[in-house]
Amino acid sequence: MNGKATRDAFGDEILKLGKEMKELYVIDCDISKSCKTVLFSRQLPEQHINVGIAEQNAVGIAAGLATTGKIPFVVTYAVFGSMRALEQIRQEICYTGLNVKIACSHGGLTPSNDGASHQCIEDMGIFRTIPNMTVIMPADYYSARKLIALAAKRKGPVYLRFTRDAIPYIYDENSEFEIGKAVELKSGNDITIIGNGDVVSICLKAQEKLMEYGISARVLDMHTIKPIDREAVEKALRDMGKIITVEDHNIFNGLGSAVCEIAAETGTGTVKRIGVQDCFGESAPYSELLKINGITVGNIVKTAFGLLKREETYENSCT
């Protein structure tokens, strides 16, 4: 596979930004190697604080730094950043609107063999319900670098979710992004597939497979689910009225739920959600975990055929 993990993008971009922005700080929680901040700690030691395994303390320190004009990034695993430190993030950062970024690796099922304790399938849903929080999930290395830079310059709390494992390149270094604006990767007029994070590459493969059956699918990378690109969703509902959402997250309260809310409010269209089926993960290879939850090319194709009333042929495409 030609690609890199988005946590690698974080390590590369945060070092670059730290050299350009002396007000930028990294607050580590004893996992610098895993979260790719070792070079930052060595090259910019005066901008680096390692608090140890103390995520709640890290958030408190970050809040204090933010009150002095610094731009702190709290760096840890998604399961710890979204749960162990949740009260502090809500009370000390979001309630006050402080300029703190929560940058978390090992999102979704990508921790694979580490098991359910480290597979965070709830984080996007948790943070999108908290006022003042922006929630971002890049789809590849290059989009991650651009979105990290945008997050650093955005005022207020931001949550960034990264993958542990390598995922395919989708963009290049010249691609441009805007927080809150989806990217249309493929145009289409029969159905829309909306994905984010590590599963966007799967959506693109499904689009190619659907083309073989004469089905034209629009593919959107919804890298920001809060604020979600409501205009892009409403346009898909008007144009086609049929949407499939795909996410490496619980199907409840993530991308699929956000899109369903818009569909319900507009009273148009049908949305089918593909993602983690409201169950904890297990220790298994990443590809196997995706298959268990139906986050596959075949299941996207099968779901599309069902929405388009193509029952006579979809069974042949669900591998």
NUBAVEX-312937 format. One record per residue (C-alpha): chain; x, y, z. Coordinates in nm, 4 decimals. Last residue first. Layout:
N
["A", [X, Y, Z]]
...
This chain:
319
["A", [-1.7614, -0.9926, -0.1258]]
["A", [-2.1087, -0.8355, -0.1526]]
["A", [-2.1182, -0.7871, -0.5288]]
["A", [-2.3062, -1.0899, -0.6592]]
["A", [-2.5852, -1.0336, -0.4092]]
["A", [-2.6386, -0.6867, -0.5611]]
["A", [-2.7747, -0.8102, -0.8920]]
["A", [-3.1526, -0.8587, -0.8751]]
["A", [-3.1876, -0.6396, -0.5684]]
["A", [-3.1103, -0.3248, -0.7687]]
["A", [-3.3711, -0.1131, -0.5934]]
["A", [-3.1404, 0.1919, -0.5809]]
["A", [-3.1180, 0.1871, -0.2030]]
["A", [-3.0575, -0.1879, -0.2056]]
["A", [-2.7936, -0.1622, -0.4761]]
["A", [-2.6143, 0.1058, -0.2732]]
["A", [-2.6162, -0.1141, 0.0368]]
["A", [-2.4660, -0.4046, -0.1567]]
["A", [-2.1972, -0.1786, -0.3024]]
["A", [-2.1115, -0.0411, 0.0428]]
["A", [-2.1105, -0.3956, 0.1806]]
["A", [-1.8740, -0.5157, -0.0902]]
["A", [-1.6315, -0.2265, -0.0493]]
["A", [-1.6048, -0.2977, 0.3200]]
["A", [-1.6968, -0.1502, 0.6563]]
["A", [-1.9305, -0.4400, 0.7294]]
["A", [-1.8465, -0.4464, 1.0996]]
["A", [-1.6687, -0.7837, 1.0965]]
["A", [-1.4937, -0.6825, 0.7722]]
["A", [-1.3495, -0.3678, 0.9282]]
["A", [-1.2245, -0.5710, 1.2235]]
["A", [-1.0626, -0.8197, 0.9839]]
["A", [-0.8781, -0.5427, 0.7986]]
["A", [-0.7480, -0.4019, 1.1282]]
["A", [-0.6058, -0.7378, 1.2373]]
["A", [-0.7727, -0.8821, 1.5468]]
["A", [-0.8029, -0.8138, 1.9182]]
["A", [-1.1647, -0.7195, 1.9759]]
["A", [-1.3958, -0.4257, 1.9227]]
["A", [-1.6919, -0.3182, 2.1281]]
["A", [-2.0345, -0.3193, 1.9700]]
["A", [-2.2733, -0.0561, 1.8370]]
["A", [-2.2321, -0.1830, 1.4803]]
["A", [-1.9087, -0.0049, 1.3915]]
["A", [-1.9813, 0.1712, 1.0648]]
["A", [-2.2185, 0.1803, 0.7687]]
["A", [-2.5225, 0.4063, 0.7913]]
["A", [-2.8023, 0.4229, 0.5341]]
["A", [-2.9649, 0.7603, 0.4672]]
["A", [-3.2882, 0.8189, 0.2752]]
["A", [-3.3991, 1.1486, 0.1284]]
["A", [-3.5901, 1.4559, 0.2339]]
["A", [-3.7618, 1.5907, 0.5433]]
["A", [-3.5113, 1.8747, 0.5777]]
["A", [-3.4750, 1.8260, 0.9528]]
["A", [-3.4682, 1.4477, 0.9234]]
["A", [-3.2057, 1.4547, 0.6480]]
["A", [-2.9926, 1.6948, 0.8526]]
["A", [-3.0143, 1.4725, 1.1592]]
["A", [-2.9350, 1.1669, 0.9473]]
["A", [-2.6093, 1.3299, 0.8326]]
["A", [-2.4976, 1.3880, 1.1926]]
["A", [-2.6039, 1.0356, 1.2891]]
["A", [-2.3973, 0.8851, 1.0112]]
["A", [-2.0917, 1.0936, 1.0985]]
["A", [-2.0953, 0.9948, 1.4651]]
["A", [-2.3741, 0.9789, 1.7216]]
["A", [-2.4567, 0.6084, 1.6841]]
["A", [-2.2949, 0.4188, 1.3962]]
["A", [-1.9985, 0.3639, 1.6285]]
["A", [-1.6842, 0.4842, 1.4579]]
["A", [-1.4690, 0.3952, 1.1570]]
["A", [-1.7200, 0.5648, 0.9287]]
["A", [-1.9235, 0.5175, 0.6115]]
["A", [-2.2381, 0.7156, 0.5316]]
["A", [-2.4605, 0.6079, 0.2428]]
["A", [-2.6889, 0.8722, 0.0941]]
["A", [-2.9939, 0.8602, -0.1342]]
["A", [-3.2064, 1.1667, -0.2149]]
["A", [-3.0191, 1.2200, -0.5391]]
["A", [-2.9780, 1.5903, -0.6117]]
["A", [-3.1776, 1.7344, -0.3247]]
["A", [-3.0345, 1.5029, -0.0577]]
["A", [-2.6832, 1.5454, -0.1959]]
["A", [-2.7289, 1.9235, -0.1929]]
["A", [-2.8509, 1.9103, 0.1672]]
["A", [-2.5408, 1.7148, 0.2677]]
["A", [-2.3040, 1.9562, 0.0924]]
["A", [-2.4804, 2.2591, 0.2458]]
["A", [-2.4680, 2.1086, 0.5934]]
["A", [-2.0898, 2.0851, 0.5851]]
["A", [-2.0534, 1.9639, 0.9423]]
["A", [-1.9245, 2.2038, 1.2075]]
["A", [-1.8525, 1.9625, 1.3552]]
["A", [-1.8150, 1.6556, 1.1369]]
["A", [-1.5024, 1.7917, 0.9689]]
["A", [-1.3264, 1.5530, 0.7299]]
["A", [-1.6490, 1.4917, 0.5394]]
["A", [-1.4762, 1.3418, 0.2340]]
["A", [-1.7560, 1.3238, -0.0210]]
["A", [-1.7988, 1.0609, -0.2921]]
["A", [-2.0661, 1.0988, -0.5626]]
["A", [-2.1701, 0.7645, -0.7050]]
["A", [-2.2692, 0.6861, -1.0650]]
["A", [-2.4026, 0.3323, -1.0981]]
["A", [-2.3405, 0.1568, -1.4301]]
["A", [-2.2536, -0.1732, -1.2689]]
["A", [-1.8786, -0.1339, -1.3238]]
["A", [-1.9149, 0.2210, -1.1912]]
["A", [-2.0275, 0.0721, -0.8602]]
["A", [-1.6889, -0.0960, -0.8232]]
["A", [-1.5064, 0.2334, -0.8754]]
["A", [-1.7259, 0.4065, -0.6183]]
["A", [-1.6616, 0.1210, -0.3756]]
["A", [-1.2882, 0.1768, -0.4126]]
["A", [-1.3391, 0.5449, -0.3335]]
["A", [-1.5456, 0.4637, -0.0258]]
["A", [-1.2704, 0.2306, 0.0961]]
["A", [-1.0175, 0.5157, 0.0630]]
["A", [-1.2517, 0.7317, 0.2709]]
["A", [-1.2441, 0.4686, 0.5460]]
["A", [-0.9372, 0.6036, 0.7310]]
["A", [-1.0928, 0.9374, 0.8152]]
["A", [-1.4272, 1.0436, 0.6775]]
["A", [-1.6989, 0.9062, 0.4555]]
["A", [-2.0003, 1.0229, 0.2572]]
["A", [-2.1249, 0.8114, -0.0339]]
["A", [-2.3810, 0.9835, -0.2558]]
["A", [-2.6153, 0.8066, -0.4999]]
["A", [-2.7258, 0.8253, -0.8624]]
["A", [-2.5781, 1.1532, -0.9950]]
["A", [-2.2037, 1.1328, -0.9400]]
["A", [-1.8919, 1.3412, -0.8885]]
["A", [-1.5873, 1.1982, -0.7147]]
["A", [-1.3614, 1.3478, -0.4475]]
["A", [-1.6028, 1.6188, -0.3367]]
["A", [-1.4281, 1.7710, -0.0357]]
["A", [-1.6459, 1.8682, 0.2598]]
["A", [-1.6238, 2.2158, 0.4107]]
["A", [-1.6229, 2.2701, 0.7889]]
["A", [-1.2508, 2.3416, 0.8124]]
["A", [-1.1280, 2.4407, 0.4695]]
["A", [-0.8881, 2.2334, 0.2656]]
["A", [-0.6328, 2.2685, -0.0120]]
["A", [-0.4427, 1.9977, -0.1974]]
["A", [-0.0860, 2.0848, -0.3009]]
["A", [0.0813, 1.8154, -0.0886]]
["A", [-0.1202, 1.5431, -0.2571]]
["A", [-0.4537, 1.3826, -0.1777]]
["A", [-0.5769, 1.0263, -0.1420]]
["A", [-0.2729, 0.8493, 0.0008]]
["A", [-0.3582, 0.5081, 0.1419]]
["A", [-0.3744, 0.4334, 0.5172]]
["A", [-0.0900, 0.3418, 0.7524]]
["A", [-0.1930, 0.2243, 1.0962]]
["A", [-0.2274, 0.4275, 1.4160]]
["A", [-0.4868, 0.6617, 1.2764]]
["A", [-0.5487, 1.0235, 1.3768]]
["A", [-0.8328, 1.2211, 1.5372]]
["A", [-0.8172, 1.5979, 1.5850]]
["A", [-1.0338, 1.7761, 1.8437]]
["A", [-1.0363, 2.1560, 1.8305]]
["A", [-1.1040, 2.4122, 2.1037]]
["A", [-1.0962, 2.7826, 2.0135]]
["A", [-0.9297, 3.0066, 1.7590]]
["A", [-0.8192, 2.8372, 1.4389]]
["A", [-0.4513, 2.8804, 1.3472]]
["A", [-0.3390, 2.5481, 1.4920]]
["A", [-0.6458, 2.3791, 1.3452]]
["A", [-0.5561, 2.5022, 0.9963]]
["A", [-0.2055, 2.3594, 1.0303]]
["A", [-0.3456, 2.0290, 1.1545]]
["A", [-0.5905, 2.0281, 0.8623]]
["A", [-0.3110, 2.0669, 0.6064]]
["A", [-0.0972, 1.7948, 0.7595]]
["A", [-0.3924, 1.5597, 0.7962]]
["A", [-0.4986, 1.6133, 0.4354]]
["A", [-0.1534, 1.5040, 0.3248]]
["A", [-0.1348, 1.1920, 0.5418]]
["A", [-0.4851, 1.0629, 0.4711]]
["A", [-0.8554, 1.0956, 0.5487]]
["A", [-0.8410, 1.3572, 0.8240]]
["A", [-1.0871, 1.3436, 1.1183]]
["A", [-1.1833, 1.6843, 1.2587]]
["A", [-1.4159, 1.7936, 1.5412]]
["A", [-1.4549, 2.1612, 1.6403]]
["A", [-1.5660, 2.2105, 2.0018]]
["A", [-1.7533, 2.5243, 2.1152]]
["A", [-2.0439, 2.3274, 2.2681]]
["A", [-1.9890, 1.9570, 2.3472]]
["A", [-2.2050, 1.7113, 2.1511]]
["A", [-1.9513, 1.6765, 1.8684]]
["A", [-1.6931, 1.5692, 2.1230]]
["A", [-1.8616, 1.2546, 2.2474]]
["A", [-1.9776, 1.1410, 1.9048]]
["A", [-1.6321, 1.1786, 1.7541]]
["A", [-1.4797, 0.9901, 2.0465]]
["A", [-1.7050, 0.6829, 2.0605]]
["A", [-1.5250, 0.4107, 1.8623]]
["A", [-1.1935, 0.4282, 2.0471]]
["A", [-1.0100, 0.0992, 2.0066]]
["A", [-0.7644, 0.0938, 2.2986]]
["A", [-0.9596, -0.1121, 2.5534]]
["A", [-1.1251, -0.3074, 2.2711]]
["A", [-0.8063, -0.4766, 2.1582]]
["A", [-0.4429, -0.3808, 2.1063]]
["A", [-0.4543, -0.6091, 1.8000]]
["A", [-0.6452, -0.3501, 1.5962]]
["A", [-0.5281, -0.0038, 1.7177]]
["A", [-0.6882, 0.1152, 1.3886]]
["A", [-1.0422, 0.0341, 1.5030]]
["A", [-1.1339, 0.3950, 1.5758]]
["A", [-0.8618, 0.6424, 1.6642]]
["A", [-0.5083, 0.5432, 1.7650]]
["A", [-0.3773, 0.9010, 1.7741]]
["A", [-0.5338, 1.1983, 1.9485]]
["A", [-0.4694, 1.5707, 1.9162]]
["A", [-0.6741, 1.7825, 2.1584]]
["A", [-0.6205, 2.1482, 2.0675]]
["A", [-0.6520, 2.4322, 2.3182]]
["A", [-0.7565, 2.7914, 2.2455]]
["A", [-0.9895, 2.8342, 2.5409]]
["A", [-1.3642, 2.8589, 2.4861]]
["A", [-1.4379, 2.8816, 2.8607]]
["A", [-1.6915, 2.5989, 2.8578]]
["A", [-1.4820, 2.4140, 2.5987]]
["A", [-1.1472, 2.4251, 2.7768]]
["A", [-1.1787, 2.3982, 3.1545]]
["A", [-1.5194, 2.2371, 3.2026]]
["A", [-1.5577, 2.0205, 2.8933]]
["A", [-1.1934, 1.9265, 2.8482]]
["A", [-1.1536, 1.8683, 3.2223]]
["A", [-1.4593, 1.6423, 3.2343]]
["A", [-1.3448, 1.4499, 2.9270]]
["A", [-0.9901, 1.3726, 3.0394]]
["A", [-1.0329, 0.9974, 3.0844]]
["A", [-1.2901, 0.9789, 2.8075]]
["A", [-1.2010, 1.1560, 2.4829]]
["A", [-0.8281, 1.1953, 2.5373]]
["A", [-0.7873, 0.8474, 2.6834]]
["A", [-0.9632, 0.6533, 2.4059]]
["A", [-0.8162, 0.8820, 2.1408]]
["A", [-0.4571, 0.8186, 2.2466]]
["A", [-0.2534, 1.1162, 2.3690]]
["A", [-0.1399, 1.4655, 2.2719]]
["A", [-0.2635, 1.7892, 2.4289]]
["A", [-0.1751, 2.0639, 2.1814]]
["A", [-0.1168, 2.4005, 2.3476]]
["A", [-0.1444, 2.7374, 2.1721]]
["A", [0.0011, 2.9957, 2.4140]]
["A", [-0.1656, 3.3295, 2.4844]]
["A", [-0.1341, 3.3290, 2.8647]]
["A", [-0.4821, 3.1831, 2.9226]]
["A", [-0.3905, 2.9035, 2.6799]]
["A", [-0.1035, 2.7944, 2.9042]]
["A", [-0.3414, 2.7476, 3.1954]]
["A", [-0.5816, 2.5436, 2.9867]]
["A", [-0.2952, 2.3276, 2.8617]]
["A", [-0.1825, 2.2622, 3.2190]]
["A", [-0.5350, 2.1567, 3.3139]]
["A", [-0.5628, 1.9350, 3.0064]]
["A", [-0.2343, 1.7621, 3.0872]]
["A", [-0.3474, 1.7075, 3.4468]]
["A", [-0.6512, 1.5184, 3.3225]]
["A", [-0.4309, 1.3123, 3.0905]]
["A", [-0.1919, 1.2021, 3.3638]]
["A", [0.0273, 0.9170, 3.2402]]
["A", [0.3361, 1.1359, 3.2313]]
["A", [0.3202, 1.5155, 3.2254]]
["A", [0.5601, 1.5574, 2.9331]]
["A", [0.5945, 1.9259, 2.8473]]
["A", [0.7387, 2.0511, 2.5177]]
["A", [0.7942, 2.4059, 2.3968]]
["A", [1.1332, 2.4515, 2.5674]]
["A", [1.2368, 2.1079, 2.4403]]
["A", [1.1969, 2.2094, 2.0739]]
["A", [1.4339, 1.9779, 1.8841]]
["A", [1.4201, 1.6823, 2.1195]]
["A", [1.0557, 1.7046, 2.2262]]
["A", [0.9427, 1.7773, 1.8696]]
["A", [1.1452, 1.4818, 1.7411]]
["A", [0.9736, 1.2527, 1.9940]]
["A", [0.6252, 1.3786, 1.9049]]
["A", [0.5126, 1.0809, 1.6939]]
["A", [0.2079, 0.9758, 1.8988]]
["A", [0.3494, 0.6287, 1.9683]]
["A", [0.6954, 0.7581, 2.0567]]
["A", [0.5656, 1.0480, 2.2636]]
["A", [0.3481, 0.8196, 2.4770]]
["A", [0.4130, 0.9597, 2.8249]]
["A", [0.1155, 1.1974, 2.8261]]
["A", [0.2532, 1.4788, 2.6100]]
["A", [0.1691, 1.8499, 2.6189]]
["A", [0.2965, 2.0094, 2.2982]]
["A", [0.3305, 2.3876, 2.2907]]
["A", [0.2791, 2.6472, 2.0166]]
["A", [0.3668, 3.0068, 2.1135]]
["A", [0.6978, 2.9775, 1.9298]]
["A", [0.5091, 2.9397, 1.6028]]
["A", [0.7313, 2.8652, 1.3021]]
["A", [0.9481, 2.5978, 1.4650]]
["A", [0.6444, 2.4514, 1.6386]]
["A", [0.4535, 2.4461, 1.3115]]
["A", [0.7166, 2.2304, 1.1410]]
["A", [0.7382, 1.9962, 1.4402]]
["A", [0.3582, 1.9744, 1.4569]]
["A", [0.3463, 1.8932, 1.0856]]
["A", [0.5838, 1.5966, 1.0881]]
["A", [0.4509, 1.4325, 1.4039]]
["A", [0.0907, 1.4924, 1.3026]]
["A", [0.1496, 1.3484, 0.9567]]
["A", [0.2967, 1.0382, 1.1175]]
["A", [-0.0230, 1.0094, 1.3252]]
["A", [-0.2066, 1.0162, 0.9906]]
["A", [-0.0510, 0.6812, 0.9079]]
["A", [0.1293, 0.6581, 0.5762]]
["A", [0.0452, 0.5568, 0.2195]]
["A", [0.1231, 0.3469, -0.0875]]
["A", [0.0000, 0.0000, 0.0000]]
